[in-house]
């Protein structure tokens, strides 16, 4: 149980930060966007009733079920990652992905949509939120680590681990 305190506390802080930024967006961006860098970046309140980039609109029950399954899989994976310093980046990445998924799950369960509010107008990128940043950047970092740092033998140790 002692080993679970830091990842649980970290995840709680990350989820709270995500929820706080979404609450601030609801409160302060309801009257319209706030341009931070003209033609580049703005804060714009939107309600995303779909998945990434707004696909699969109004399928909240489906997203909730998939997210709960993903969260369970992330917990299982986290528990299987060897507790050696070498694997610390993977444990941190798992906490960030879990937190991002949980943050958006909270929105879906409570509101029926996910609050998005950051918009990169320079490239007309879809509006996103802090939880999306956790998930997307962590996935990119995980891919880089898997491709360039860890070897096949490292992943065989996941089966034997769990301590």
Protein Blocks (a to p, Z undefined) as FASTA:
>chain_A
ZZmmmmmmmmmmmmmmmmmmmmmmmmmmmnoccdfbghiaccdddddfbdehhiaihilk
mmmmmmmmmmmmmmmmmmmpccbfklmmmmmmmmmmmmmmmmmmmmmmmnopacdfbdcf
knopacddfklmmmmmmmmmmmmmmmmmpcfklmmmmmmgoZZ
